[in-house]
Amino acid sequence: MFSRFPHERKIDVIAGMYYSLKREKSVDFSVPHNMVSSALFVRDASPIKTFEQARDRCLIVQRGDIMHDYLVDEGFTTLILAVNSPLEALRLLASGSHDAVLLSSNIQGLYFLHKTRIQGLRVVETHLPARKYCFAVRKDNAAFLMKLNEGLNILKHTGKYEELYEKWFGIYAEKPLWQTSRFFLVAFISILLLLSAISTITW
């Protein structure tokens, strides 16, 4: 269902496409520049509490998205409304249309809710595996693909990638407990060392 533009020679690269074996037959993928987790959005009053409870319900997806592929390939539901964008999907759901929105990116969904101040929706975790988000390049453009991979590796090794990720996605990304607590641990150890030094000098 994804765009066929790369192998129809109309464009050289798509900045963001989710990797799948089916899609790899048509395009080449760069190394992932992100690992993205999906999410189900429902209205606050919805009885849906788990992803499985959305089975056979009326779901809204972005047309051609990897979650559109998932619903069709897995036979999760046949009641699918495909729209042009995640924002259109969320607005339809908030207006009372259909049962839920399935988005490939929970961060993207949370961003749109925050940006447009859409009210009355909540997130249900899908617990599906995170998916590789990559550049997609035409099959006959190996040299360009190599340059993209080299650039991504440089960004990651220099720390620039983490800086960019935190700037644009950090406030929406849920950090693991060890990652959020390590700053408090470092601060606590620093305070202990400072107190120890003061005690030694005083003594």
N, C-alpha and C positions, 0 to 999 in steps of 0.2 A: 504493500500500500504506500510505501515511502516514495518520495520524489524520484523520478527517473532522470532528472536533469544531468547528473554527472556523466552517465554513460551515453547520453544523447548529444554530448559535446556542446551543450548550450552554455554551461558554466564550468569552471575549473575545479572549484572546491566548495563544499558546504561546511560551514564553520562548526556546526553541531549536528551529529547524527548518532543515534544509539546503535551499538554494534549488535549484529546477529548473524548467524551462519547464512540465513536466507539472503540478507542484504549484501553479504560479502561476495556473493556470486556476481553482483552487478557493479560494486565499487570496491576500492581499496580503502582501508581504515588506517589512520595514524595511531600512534600509541595513545591511550586514553588521556585526555586532559582533565577528566573529572569522573568520579564514580557517583552515580545519581540514584537515589531511592525514590520509589513511587509512593503515592498516597491517594487515599480515597477521601473525597470531601462530601459531607452530608449536611443537611440542615440540622440545627440544634435539636429540633423536636423529633428527628428521625429515630425509628426503632433500631436502626442498623448500628450495632456496636462493634462488629468484627467484619473483616473483609469477606469471609465466607458467607455471612448473612446477606451480602449484596448479590450473591449468585441468583441468576434468573430475574434480577430486577432490571428496571430501565436505567441504563447508564449513559452518561454523556462523555465523549472522548474527543480529543483533537484528531481531525481527519488525517490519516496516514501516520499517526504517531505509533511508537512501539507498543503502547498500551492498547491501541486499536488492534494491532496485530495479535497481541496476547489474548484479548477477548474472543477473537475469531478462531485462532489456532487452538485454544484450550476449550472452546465451547462453553465458556463461563456464562454467557448469556447471549441470546439472540436479539434482545431488545436494546439496540444500540443507536444512539443519535450522534453522528459525527459532525462536528462544527469546525470552523476555520481556526480558532485560537483558544487557548486555555481561559483567557479572560471572558470570552463569549460563553464558554461552558459554565464558568462560575456564576456569571450574571444570570444565566438561565436557571441554574439550580436555586439561586437565592430568590428568584421570582416565583418559585414553586413548581418549576418544570422538572419532571423526571425524579428519580430517586437518589442519584449520586453522580459525582464527577470522578472519573479515574484519570489521574495525571501521572505522567512518567517522572515528574520532578516535584517532590513535596516543597522544596525551596521555592520553585517558581510559583506554585500555588499560594504559598504564604506571602510571597512578595506582592502578588496581585491583590490579595485581600488587604494587605497593609497599605498599598499604594492607592487603591481606589476606595478604601474604607467600606468594603462590602461587609455587611453584618449578617448574623444569624447562621453562620456556617462553622463547622468544626471538622477536625481531621481524624480519620480512622487509619491506623497503620495497616499496610497490606502484608508486611513481613515477607515480601518477595525479595529475591536477591537484588542488590544494587547492580545497576547496569553501566557498562562502559560507554562514556560519552566522548566521541572522537571527531576529528576532521574526516570527511569523506572525499576521496579524490578519484578521478577517472582512472580506469584500469591501465590506460596507456601513458600515465604520467608519473612514473616511478621516481624520476629525479626530483619532482616537486614534493612528492611524499617524503623523500629522504630529508629534504630541507625542513619540512614541517616537524618531523621527528627530532631532528637535530636541535631545532629551536626550542621545542618543548623540553628536551632533556637539559638544555642550558638553563632555562627558566627554573626548572626544579632543583638543579644542583647549586645554583647561585642563591636560592631562597626567594627569588623574585615571585615565583609562582604562589608560594604560601602567602606572601604579602598581598598579592592581587586577590587571592581567594578570600582572605580575611576582610579585605576592604569591601568587596561586592557581595559576598555570600555569608560571611561570618556571623552576622546578626541573625540569620535565618537558620543556620546549620546547628543542629543539636550536637554538642561536643560530648565525647565519652567522659566518664567520671574522672579517669586518671588525667585527662588533658585539662579539665577545668580545675582539678584539685592540685595539680603540680605547682601552680603559681602560689597557692596558699602554703604549700609545703616549703617551697624555696624561701618565701617570706619568713616563715616560722623559723627555719634553720638560720637565716641571716640574723634574725633577732637574737636567737640563742648565742650565736657567735659574738655578736656585739656585746651582749650582757656578760659573756665570759671574758671578753677582752677588757671591759670596764672593771670587772671584779679583780682581774689579775693586776691591772694598773693600780687600783685602789689598795690592794693588799701589799 
